[in-house]
Amino acid sequence: MNYSVFNNPDLDEQHLDETKPIGEPAAFGYLTSYYSWGVLFGDRNVSEPIDWNWDGDTLDARCGMEVNRDGFREVLKGKTDWDKLSFSSAFQDAFPEKAAGARPMPSQEELLREPPAKELIKIPPAGPSGLRMEKSDSIKLSWISSSITLRNYRVYRVEANGLRTLLTKVPYKKLPELERIEIVLPASSASSLDDIYVSAVSWYGYESGLMGHGRRYLPPSQGKFED
């Protein structure tokens, strides 16, 4: 457990700027999660641009999105917590040795020595963004490469009754920003593009939600993958 130690910029949900990161330089390696069109995205590096409106790029300098799913579009204030901790007199009387030794706000040197958040949290990664599908004599899929190290991507056929069949796993490969991953499947893999879904599996084995054609979405598989 930890408290906020970075005084990151405010986020105006009416005017989000995808071209700028939300974290200060010292926060490099720390991650955030957010909502876009009601879908939860996780494992986004706060020191890199974020695709707030899920349109496949980080080029929009002014877009509106309710990113914390509280029913409002408002200004989300950035703040630190460590320097605002206050121990009550009752706590000090009961545990004088602990109150006296309470940890102050970490210094810049301490922050740089702490392990990054991806070593501390086990939340699902963001699903593949900018997903495109095309079917002719084969099924062609492409999506934007994740900026966060993953284990792999998983491509499913999902039946009307909800049964998921794994069609293939695509090993993660770090690509330049906004470069697309492209794969080709046999046309017989699915009768309709609406049956195809793609997910991302984090380095820890946790799966993102499944992204489908026309912004369809399914919740992630339960449990943890070991492959």
C-alpha positions in Angstrom: 0.0 0.0 0.0 1.1 3.5 -0.8 -0.2 7.1 -1.0 -0.1 9.5 -3.9 3.4 11.1 -4.1 3.1 13.0 -7.4 1.3 16.3 -8.0 0.1 15.5 -11.5 -1.7 18.1 -13.6 -5.5 18.4 -13.3 -7.6 16.5 -15.9 -10.5 18.4 -17.4 -12.8 15.7 -18.7 -14.4 18.2 -21.1 -11.1 19.1 -22.7 -8.7 16.1 -22.5 -5.4 16.5 -24.4 -4.2 13.2 -25.8 -0.9 14.7 -27.0 0.4 15.2 -23.5 1.1 12.7 -20.7 -0.8 13.0 -17.4 2.2 12.3 -15.2 5.2 14.4 -14.3 8.6 13.1 -15.5 9.4 11.6 -12.1 6.4 9.3 -12.4 7.9 7.4 -15.3 7.0 3.7 -15.0 3.9 4.3 -12.9 0.6 3.2 -14.5 -3.0 4.4 -14.5 -6.4 3.0 -15.4 -9.4 4.9 -16.9 -12.7 4.4 -18.7 -13.4 5.2 -22.3 -17.0 4.7 -23.6 -17.7 2.7 -20.4 -14.8 0.2 -21.0 -12.1 0.0 -18.4 -8.5 0.3 -19.6 -5.5 -0.4 -17.4 -1.8 -0.5 -17.5 -1.3 2.8 -19.2 2.0 4.5 -18.5 1.3 8.0 -17.1 4.4 9.4 -18.8 3.1 8.6 -22.3 0.1 10.0 -24.3 -3.3 8.3 -23.7 -6.0 7.5 -26.3 -8.8 8.9 -24.2 -11.6 8.6 -26.8 -10.5 5.1 -28.1 -10.2 6.1 -31.7 -6.9 4.5 -32.4 -4.5 7.4 -32.0 -3.2 10.0 -29.5 -3.5 13.0 -31.7 -6.6 14.7 -30.3 -5.7 17.8 -28.4 -9.3 18.5 -27.2 -11.7 15.7 -26.6 -14.4 15.0 -23.9 -14.7 11.7 -22.1 -15.9 10.6 -18.6 -12.8 8.8 -17.6 -13.6 7.9 -14.0 -17.2 6.7 -14.6 -18.8 8.8 -11.9 -21.6 10.2 -14.1 -20.0 13.7 -14.6 -17.5 15.4 -16.8 -15.6 17.6 -14.5 -12.1 18.7 -13.5 -10.2 15.9 -11.7 -7.7 17.5 -9.4 -4.1 16.2 -9.2 -2.7 16.2 -5.7 -0.2 14.5 -3.3 -1.3 12.6 -0.2 1.8 12.0 1.8 2.2 15.6 2.8 -1.4 15.8 4.0 -1.4 12.8 6.4 -2.5 13.8 9.8 -2.2 11.5 12.9 -4.9 12.2 15.5 -4.0 12.9 19.1 -5.7 9.6 20.1 -3.3 7.7 17.7 -0.3 9.6 19.1 -1.3 8.8 22.7 -1.9 5.1 22.0 1.1 4.6 19.8 3.6 7.3 20.6 6.5 5.3 19.1 4.7 4.8 15.8 3.5 8.4 15.6 7.0 9.7 16.3 8.4 7.5 13.6 5.7 8.1 11.0 7.2 8.2 7.5 7.3 11.7 5.9 6.6 12.3 2.3 9.3 10.4 0.3 12.1 12.3 -1.2 12.8 12.4 -5.0 15.7 9.9 -4.4 13.4 7.5 -2.6 10.8 7.7 -5.3 13.3 6.7 -7.9 14.4 3.8 -5.8 10.8 2.4 -5.4 9.7 -0.3 -7.8 7.4 0.9 -10.6 3.7 0.4 -10.1 3.6 -2.5 -12.7 5.5 -4.5 -10.1 3.0 -3.7 -7.4 -0.4 -3.9 -9.0 -2.2 -6.8 -10.8 -4.9 -5.0 -12.8 -5.8 -6.1 -16.4 -4.1 -4.3 -19.2 -5.9 -2.1 -21.7 -7.4 -4.1 -24.6 -6.1 -3.6 -28.1 -6.9 -0.2 -29.5 -7.7 0.9 -33.0 -8.9 -2.6 -33.9 -9.6 -3.2 -37.6 -11.1 -6.2 -39.3 -11.6 -7.2 -43.0 -12.9 -10.4 -44.5 -12.6 -11.6 -48.1 -10.8 -14.9 -48.9 -9.2 -14.5 -45.5 -9.7 -12.6 -42.2 -7.3 -9.7 -41.7 -6.9 -8.2 -38.3 -4.8 -5.3 -37.1 -4.5 -3.1 -34.0 -2.1 -0.6 -32.5 0.8 -2.1 -30.6 0.7 -1.6 -26.8 3.3 0.7 -25.2 3.3 -1.6 -22.1 5.1 -4.9 -22.1 2.6 -7.8 -22.5 2.7 -11.5 -22.5 0.7 -11.9 -25.7 -2.5 -11.1 -27.5 -5.3 -13.7 -27.8 -7.7 -13.9 -30.7 -11.1 -15.7 -30.1 -14.2 -16.8 -31.9 -17.1 -16.2 -29.7 -20.3 -18.2 -30.3 -23.8 -16.8 -29.8 -24.1 -18.9 -26.6 -20.9 -17.2 -25.2 -18.5 -20.1 -25.9 -15.0 -18.8 -26.5 -12.7 -20.7 -28.9 -9.1 -19.5 -28.9 -8.0 -19.2 -32.5 -4.4 -18.0 -32.0 -2.0 -16.3 -29.7 0.1 -13.5 -31.0 3.4 -12.9 -29.1 4.0 -9.4 -27.9 6.6 -7.4 -29.8 7.5 -3.8 -29.0 6.9 -1.6 -32.0 7.3 2.1 -32.7 4.5 4.3 -31.4 1.2 3.9 -33.3 2.6 1.1 -35.5 0.0 -1.7 -36.1 0.2 -5.4 -35.5 -1.3 -7.3 -38.5 -2.3 -11.0 -38.7 -4.2 -13.1 -41.2 -6.6 -15.9 -40.3 -8.4 -18.4 -42.6 -11.8 -17.3 -43.8 -13.2 -20.4 -42.2 -12.2 -19.2 -38.7 -15.5 -17.4 -38.3 -18.7 -16.9 -40.3 -18.9 -13.3 -39.4 -16.5 -10.6 -38.2 -18.9 -10.0 -35.3 -17.7 -13.3 -33.9 -14.0 -12.3 -33.7 -12.6 -10.7 -30.5 -9.0 -9.8 -29.5 -7.6 -9.4 -26.0 -4.3 -8.5 -24.4 -2.6 -10.5 -21.6 -0.4 -8.7 -19.2 3.1 -9.9 -18.3 1.5 -11.2 -15.1 -1.0 -13.3 -17.0 -4.1 -11.1 -16.5 -6.4 -10.6 -19.5 -8.0 -7.4 -20.7 -11.5 -7.2 -21.9 -12.2 -8.6 -25.3 -12.5 -6.1 -28.1 -14.6 -6.8 -31.1 -15.9 -5.5 -34.4 -17.8 -2.2 -34.1 -16.6 -1.5 -30.6 -18.1 -4.6 -29.2 -16.8 -5.6 -25.8 -16.8 -8.7 -23.6 -15.4 -9.0 -20.1 -12.1 -10.8 -19.7 -11.7 -14.5 -18.9 -11.6 -15.4 -15.2 -8.3 -16.4 -13.6 -4.7 -16.0 -14.7 -3.0 -17.3 -17.8 0.4 -19.1 -17.5 1.2 -19.1 -21.2 
